[in-house]
Amino acid sequence: MRILIICGHGAEDNGATAKIKGRTYKEATETRVMGKKLQKQLQKYKNVTVDMYPTNRNAYEDIKNGKRQVNFALYDYIIELHFNACVGDLKGN
């Protein structure tokens, strides 16, 4: 089985941003932290290959601009990670 993980946002697009107990969290950063953890866990399964879309890129922008970095047809599953902002949302939404 082949799995591709896409960590949402990045490449200067922070995504949702929130301040919780004085600390600022950016979706682009947190999806990469979670993506690495998820990749590590999924790789423990026998006969499973887990790749990560280049984390210095924004997959949405790449696809929109015809610059996709990965052939999605090679994968059985594609997981795209996103988070929403909450407490102390800096954008007010």
C-alpha positions in Angstrom: 0.0 0.0 0.0 1.3 3.5 -0.8 0.2 6.5 1.1 0.9 10.2 0.5 0.7 12.7 3.3 0.1 16.4 2.3 0.7 18.9 5.1 -1.7 21.8 4.4 -0.5 25.3 3.7 3.2 26.3 3.8 5.4 28.2 1.4 4.5 31.5 3.0 0.9 30.6 3.6 0.4 30.1 7.4 -3.2 29.0 7.2 -5.1 29.3 10.4 -3.3 31.1 13.3 -4.3 31.1 16.9 -2.8 32.3 20.2 -3.3 30.0 23.1 -1.9 30.8 26.6 0.4 33.4 25.0 1.8 31.0 22.4 1.1 31.5 18.7 0.3 28.4 16.6 0.4 28.4 12.8 -1.5 25.7 10.9 1.4 25.3 8.4 3.8 24.5 11.2 1.5 22.2 13.1 0.4 20.2 10.1 4.1 19.4 9.5 4.6 18.3 13.1 1.6 16.1 12.8 2.5 14.8 9.4 5.9 13.6 10.5 4.3 11.8 13.5 1.6 10.2 11.3 4.2 9.1 8.8 6.3 7.5 11.5 3.2 5.6 12.9 2.0 4.4 9.5 5.4 3.2 8.4 5.3 0.6 11.2 2.8 -1.4 9.2 4.1 -4.2 7.0 4.0 -3.5 3.2 3.1 0.2 3.7 5.1 2.9 2.1 4.4 6.5 3.3 5.7 9.5 1.4 5.3 13.2 2.3 4.6 15.9 -0.3 7.5 18.3 -0.2 7.0 20.2 3.1 8.6 23.3 1.7 5.8 23.5 -0.9 2.1 24.4 -0.8 0.3 21.5 -2.6 -2.8 23.6 -3.3 -0.8 26.3 -5.0 1.3 23.8 -6.9 -1.8 22.1 -8.3 -3.5 25.3 -9.1 -0.5 26.6 -11.0 0.2 23.2 -12.8 3.4 22.6 -10.8 2.4 19.5 -8.9 5.5 17.8 -7.4 4.1 14.3 -7.0 2.1 11.9 -9.3 -1.0 11.3 -7.2 -1.9 8.3 -9.4 1.0 6.3 -7.7 -0.8 6.3 -4.4 -3.6 4.2 -2.9 -4.5 6.9 -0.3 -3.7 10.6 0.0 -4.2 12.2 3.4 -4.2 16.0 3.5 -3.8 17.5 7.0 -5.5 20.8 8.1 -6.3 22.4 11.4 -8.8 25.2 12.3 -8.0 28.1 14.6 -9.8 28.5 17.9 -9.0 30.3 21.2 -7.5 33.7 20.6 -7.8 33.3 16.8 -5.7 36.1 15.4 -7.8 36.4 12.2 -11.1 36.7 14.2 -12.8 33.8 12.5 
